[in-house]
Amino acid sequence: MGFVKKALKGAVVAKGIQVLSREAAKPENQRKARELLAKATKRR
């Protein structure tokens, strides 16, 4: 049973990485990420 759980978790993580990489490639999300980073560095 442990093998099945590990395999399932691995598949979920792999799918999450796919979604993240697809979303990170979108220009509007890149702009939002840069703005967030600028805000975070500005506060320090």
C-alpha beads as a LAMMPS data file, in Angstrom:
LAMMPS data file: protein, C-alpha beads

44 atoms
43 bonds

1 atom types
1 bond types

-500.0 500.0 xlo xhi
-500.0 500.0 ylo yhi
-500.0 500.0 zlo zhi

Masses

1 110.0

Atoms # bond

1 1 1 0.000 0.000 0.000
2 1 1 2.896 2.368 0.711
3 1 1 4.146 1.969 -2.851
4 1 1 0.775 3.050 -4.240
5 1 1 0.673 6.127 -2.015
6 1 1 4.213 7.142 -3.021
7 1 1 3.436 6.650 -6.706
8 1 1 0.244 8.688 -6.391
9 1 1 2.042 11.513 -4.566
10 1 1 4.743 11.520 -7.228
11 1 1 2.134 11.801 -9.980
12 1 1 0.401 14.685 -8.209
13 1 1 3.704 16.534 -7.768
14 1 1 4.639 15.963 -11.417
15 1 1 1.275 17.327 -12.567
16 1 1 1.675 20.338 -10.263
17 1 1 5.071 21.092 -11.769
18 1 1 3.579 20.884 -15.277
19 1 1 0.833 23.341 -14.369
20 1 1 3.278 25.712 -12.692
21 1 1 5.640 25.728 -15.648
22 1 1 2.730 26.327 -18.059
23 1 1 1.403 29.208 -15.954
24 1 1 4.883 30.702 -15.486
25 1 1 5.287 30.882 -19.268
26 1 1 2.311 33.230 -19.606
27 1 1 3.327 36.910 -19.945
28 1 1 0.651 38.227 -17.566
29 1 1 1.817 35.848 -14.839
30 1 1 5.448 36.848 -15.417
31 1 1 4.424 40.490 -14.953
32 1 1 2.577 39.665 -11.721
33 1 1 5.586 37.733 -10.429
34 1 1 7.923 40.661 -11.164
35 1 1 5.565 43.089 -9.403
36 1 1 5.330 40.809 -6.372
37 1 1 9.098 40.469 -6.245
38 1 1 9.519 44.239 -6.520
39 1 1 7.066 44.770 -3.641
40 1 1 8.846 42.195 -1.484
41 1 1 12.294 43.693 -2.069
42 1 1 10.975 47.240 -1.612
43 1 1 9.675 46.451 1.893
44 1 1 13.049 45.311 3.174

Bonds

1 1 1 2
2 1 2 3
3 1 3 4
4 1 4 5
5 1 5 6
6 1 6 7
7 1 7 8
8 1 8 9
9 1 9 10
10 1 10 11
11 1 11 12
12 1 12 13
13 1 13 14
14 1 14 15
15 1 15 16
16 1 16 17
17 1 17 18
18 1 18 19
19 1 19 20
20 1 20 21
21 1 21 22
22 1 22 23
23 1 23 24
24 1 24 25
25 1 25 26
26 1 26 27
27 1 27 28
28 1 28 29
29 1 29 30
30 1 30 31
31 1 31 32
32 1 32 33
33 1 33 34
34 1 34 35
35 1 35 36
36 1 36 37
37 1 37 38
38 1 38 39
39 1 39 40
40 1 40 41
41 1 41 42
42 1 42 43
43 1 43 44
